[in-house]
Amino acid sequence: MTVFQNIDPLWICLILYLGFTISATAGIDNKYKTTKEGFWVSGRSAPTWMVATSAASSWLWVLGLLLIGRFSLEYGPPGVFWSYGLPFLGASIMFGYLGKILLEKFPQGFTLNSFIQLRYDNKKLTILYQFLQVAACIYAVSGTLTSFGIVAEFISKDFNYNVIVSIVALTVLSYSVWGGQKACHRTDIVNMVLLLIISVFASLYIVMDNGGFGTVTSNWPATSLFDPKLMWSKGMFLALIFVGSFLADNMQYQNVFALGDKAKVIKTYWLASAILVFVITGMSFITGSIFTMNPGIDINPDVVQMYVIQSTFGLAGVIFFMLTILFKASSVIDSTINGAGTVISNDIIKRSNPINVSRWAMAIVMIIATLIAIYRIDIWILVSTFGLLRIIMIAPTLYALLSKKKIPTELLFYVLTSITILGIGSTFTTLPIDRAALGLILFLIPVGFIGYEHFKK
């Protein structure tokens, strides 16, 4: 769909994006580019506010923004509560406490895999963790690129989907291999400033322009807060995905290691969650305003926020929002490929120059993810499969952090391998699958096995 006839706002967005990106990353000190501590964990001296901003920015993906719109449109405020409210923010807060435990036990670490190897002392289980983390990163990057491509298609008349996805992938890869995690942190700050302007100030203006909060909420169709289907298919399933995403996401562990001080971790993730409250609430009200502006409109739910902003602010609003989405895509992708590169260079391919290995690994992950994005798998399939890969790791990771007991892990490796094949295979089947039920099964199988090994005499 073409919105504008005389100018393509995507050109303006790309120029602004490149300008902000170069400004944010050009002056990174050499110590953050030539040492493992600098490149992988920002020198272990990152301030609380920077990591909190980065964690909030990288935690809310582009498809997260799109799904906020979709769930708001389909279910009203209860849809937001059971998707990006309780499960999403609960996982963020919980991770602060678990991150503190990890930093106490493993203060000089770089990756979750290293801790899993130390805790379980099973090479095959560690290799499976490495595979799951890298595979999930590929799905996460491809899902983010796909989501951005969908939004870009809505406003662009000069770029096709494949071209814009490739441009974004190349740009993010360039500054990521240049500045490592410090570059991720700096671009995340830019993204969060833009996102807060949209979600706080723009959303408030849009709501007031459409009669105020009372008018918007009264015209906003809503499902019951305790609708069983909503609580099951969104609340339970997304809670598993989000908890699994945090627990198995190496970029968040790198944020914890980047703090370098266990006293900062809980405060950092509480602050990140508070930032996300403003973003989620504002984006939800932007979506809900559609029913006051044009209650009978039939529009793609993945671009409803763009439609509302374009109707309210015109070309300037579209450019600003598109720039925000572009930085949002970058925020997730740079942190994700940095995490994947660290896993590969620190845990899998150990060479005398690990930073170069990390850079090459980031490039390979980006290429594979871009090819998947060009294939254009539905974003809900991508995020749910990505989530399934992370759900598999919830029980072993929690047990490693919270228990000191040694349990046999040889059979656990084969159990996790079997359900990994099941989770990945579900992406490519044409059969109707209740992905919430599948997610619960993939979670409960390792829980049952670990529980049995823990309590048996």
N, C-alpha and C positions, 0 to 999 in steps of 0.2 A: 504494500500500500504506500503510495506516495503522498506525503503531506504538503510539501512545498513545491511550487512550480519554478521559481526563479533562482533559488539557492539551495544547495545541499548542505544542511547544517553539520553533516558528518565531517566535511572538510574542515570547518571551523573547529569542531571538537578535536579532531586529530592534531591540528596545529597547536591549540591550547594545551592539549595533553602532552605533546612532545616538549613544549616550552616548560611546563610545570615539572615534568619528569627530569629533564636535564638540569633544571635549577635545583631540584631536591637532591639529586644524586651526584652531581659533578664534583662537589667539594669533599667527598668522603676521604678521610685520612687513610694513608697507606697501610696502617696497622690493621685496618678492617678488611684489607684485600689480600694480605700476604701471609697471615697466620690463621691456624685453625680456629683459635678462640675468636679472632676478629671476624673471619668470613662466616663461620657457622653459628656462633652464639654472641655476636656483637660485643666481643671483648669481656663478657660476663660482668658488665658494669652498666647496663642499660637502666635508665631511670624508670620509676614506677609508672609515671604518666605516659611515657613513650610506649612501653610494653602493653599497658592497658588499652591504649588507642589502637595499637597494632593488633592485639588479640581480638578486640571488638570488630575491627575492620575485616580482618581475614576470616573471622568466624562467620560473618554474615555474607554468604556468597551472592553472586548476581542472581542465580536461580532462587536463592532465598528471598531476595526482594520481589522477584516475579511470583513466587509462590505465596508471599504475603498478600499480593494483589488477588491471586486466584482464590485463596481461602477466604479472604474478606468478601469477595464477590459472591462466592458460592454458599458460604455459611454465616456471614456476618461476623460480628465481634467474637462469638464463641469459636469460630473457625480459627481466628488468630490466637485465642487463648490456648486452644488445644494443639496448636502447631508451633507458632513462634512465640508463645507466651510461656506457659508452665514448663514444657519439656526443654525448650531452647535455653531459656534463662536459667533453669534449674541445673542443666548440664554445665553451664558456664560457671556458676557459683560453686558447684561441687568440685570442679576441676581445680579450683584454687586450693582446696584442702588436700586433694590428692597430690598436686604439684609440690606442695610443701613437704609431704612425706617423701616424695621422690628425691627432692633436693637434700633432705636430711640423710637419706641412705646412699645417695650417689652424686655427691656435690660436683665432681669433675667430669660428669658424663656429657655426651653429645646427643645420644639417641636412646629411644626406648629399647631398641633391640639389644644394645649393650647391657642394659639393666636386666632384661629378660634372660640373657645368657648367664649373667652373674647369678641371678636368682634361681633359675631352674637347672643350669648346667646341662643343657640338652642341645647339641648342635643342630639337630634336625628341626626341633621346635623353633629355634632362633632363625633358621633359614626360612621356615614357613612365615614367621613374623615379618621377615624382610620382604618376602614376596607379597604378602598381603598389604604391607604399607606402600610399596611401590605401585602395585596394581590399583589400590584405592586412590593414590595420588593421580594416576593417569585418568581414572574415571572423574575425579574432582576437576581436573584441568579441562578435560573435554566437555564436561557439563557446564563449566563456567563459560568456555568459548562458545558453546552452542547457545547458551542463554543470551550472551551479548550479541551474537549474530542475529538472533530473532528480533531483538530490540532495534538493532541497526537497520535491518530490512524494513522496519516500520517507517523509518524517516528518510532513508537514503534512496536517491534515484540514480546515482553514479556508480555505487559499489554493489556488487553482488555478494551474497553470503560468504562464499569461499574466499574472496579477496579480503574482506574486512576481518574475517577470522584469522587469516594468515598474517595480516598486518599487525594485529594486536599480539599474536603469539610471538612474532619476531621482535617487536618493541620490548615486550616484557622480558623476553629471554636476554636481550642485549644488556639492559641495566642490571638484571639479576646476576649474570655472570661477571659483571663489572664490580658490583659493590656488595654482594652477598646479603647477609641478613640486615646489615645496616641500611642498605638500599631499600629493602622491604619495609623496615620501620619508617623510613622517611617518607616514602610514597604512601604508606598507610595513613600517616598524619594528614597529608593533603586530602586523601579520600574521605576521612572522617569529618574534616572541617566542611567539605562540600556536602556531605550527607546530612550533617546536623543542620545546615542552612536549609536544605530541602525539607527535612522531617520536622523541624521546629517552626521556622519562620514561614516557609512557603505553605506548609500544611495549615498553620493558623490562619493565614490570609485566605486560603481556599475555603476553609470552613466558614469563616466570617462572611465571605463573599456569597456563600450559599445559605445564609440564614442563621448561622451559628450552630453550636454543638447540638442544641435541642432539635433543631430542624433536620440536621443531617442524620442523627441517630434515629429519629422517628420515621424517616423515609428509608432507612437501611434495613432490608429484609434480613432476618436472622433465624438460624436454627436454635433449638433449645440448647442451653449450656450443657445439659446432661443427656444429650442425645447419644444413645449407646453406639450407634454406627460411627459418629464423629469421635467419640472417646476411644473407640477401638482402632479405626482405620487411620486416624491422625494422632490422637493423644498417645496411645500405647506404642504404635509403630515408630512414630517420630521421636518419642522419648528414647527408645532403643537406639535409633540411628544417631541421635545427637550425643548420647552418652558414649556410644561406640566411637563416634567421630572424634570426640575430645580425647578419649583414652588411647586411641590408636593413631593419633595425628601427630607426627613427629614435629611439625612446625610449632605446635603448642608446647611440646616439651622443650624445644629449642628456645622458646620465649621464657620458660621457667629457668633454664640454664643461663640464659642471657641476663636475667636479674642477678644471679650470683649470690643472693641473700634470701634465705628461707623466710625471714621476717617480712619480706615484701610481697610474697606470693599471694596470700589470701587477699590482702588489700588490693592488689593489682587486679585480680579477677572479679572482685566485688565492684571495682570502679568500671571495668569493662562491661559488666552486666548492667550497671546503671546507665552507661552510655547507650547501650542497646535498647533499653526501655524507651528512651526518647525516640530512637529511630523507628522501632517497630510500631509504636503508637502513632507517630506522625504519618508513616506510610500507610497505615490502616485507614486513617481518617481521609487521606487523599483518595484512596480507593472508594470508601463509603460515600464520598461526596458525589460520585457519579449518579447515584439514585436521586439526588436533588437536582442536579444539573440537567439530566436527560434520563428519566427513569425507564424509558422504553428502549434504550439503545441496545443493539446487539453488537458486542465488540469482543475481540480476542482477550480473554482474561489475563494473558501474559503481558499485555501492553496497556492495560487500563490506566495505570498511573501516568504513563506517557500521554494518553489521550486527555486526561484531566488537566495536566500541567500545560499541554499545548492549547487547550481551550481557554485556560485562565490567563496565561502569560504570553502566549503567542510564540514567535520564533526564539526570542531570548530565553524563555523558559525551557523550550525544547533543547536548546544548545547547552544550557546549564545542567539540566537533568541528564542529558546524554553524556556530558563530560563526567558527571558523578558516576554514572553507570560504567563508563570506560575505566575510571580509576578503581571502581569497585571490582571489576574483572581483574585488573592488574594486581590489586591487593591480595586476592585469593590465589591467583596463579603464581605470583612471585614467591609467596610464602610456601606454597605447595611444592613447586619444583625445587626450591632451596632445601626443603625437608627431604625430598626424594634424593637429591644429589648428596646430601649429608649421609643418608642411610647407605647409599651405594658406595661412597668413598670411604666412610668410616668403618662400615661393617662387612661389605662384600668384596670390593676390589681394593685391597690395601696396598698402596704403593708409596714410594718415597716422596711424591708430590701429590698429596691428597686433594689439594685445592684444584689442581688441573683436572684430576679425575672427577671431582664434583662438578666442575663446569661442563665437561663432556657429558656426564650423566644427565645434567639438567637439559642439555640440548636434545639428547635422545628421547627423554621423557616428553619434552615439548613436541617433538616431531610426531611421536605416536599419538599423543593426545589430540593434536591438530587433525590428524588423519581421521580419528574417530569422530571429531566434531564435524568434519566435512561430510561424514556419513549421515549425520543428522538423526541420531536416535532421539526419541522423545525424552525431554528433560526429566520427567517423573521417573521413567525407567532408569535413566542415568543416576539420578540421586538415590533411588531406592536400591539399586545394585551396589553403588558406592557404599551406601549405608549397610547393606548386608555383609560386605567384606569387613566393615568395621565392627559390626555386631559380633562377629565370630570371635573377636579378640577381647570382648568385655570381661568375661569371667576369668580367663588366665591373667589378664593385667590387674584386675582388682585383687585377685588372690595374691599375686606377687607383691602388691603394695601393702595389703592389710594383714597378711599372715606371715609368720616366720617359719611355719612348718614345712618340711620337705615332703613332697609327695612324688610318686612315680609319674613320669611324664612321657614314657615311650608310647603307650597306648593313646594318650591324649593327643600326640602328634598325628596319629592316623585318624582319630576322630575329627580333628580340626581340618585335616586335609580333605576328608570325604565331604564335609559340609561346605568347604570352600568351593569344591567342584560343583556342588548343588547350587550355591549362591551365584556363581558366575554363569552357569548354564541357564539360570532363570532369565537372564537378560535376552537371550536369543531365541527363546521358545515363543511360539504363537499361541500356546494354550493359555486360557484365563487363569491367572494365579492370584490368590489372595496374599499379597506381599506382606501384609501385617501378620498373618498366620505363619508365613514362611520365616519372617524375621524372628518371631517368638520361638519357633522351633530351633532355629540356628543359635539362639541365645540359651535356651533351656538344655540342649544336649550337653554342651561343655559344663554348664552349671551343675547338672546332675552328675556328670563324671567326676568333677573336682570335689563336689560335696561327698560323694561316695568314698573317694580316696582319703579325704580329710578325716572323716568320722569312723572309717572302718578300723577294727582292732588289728 
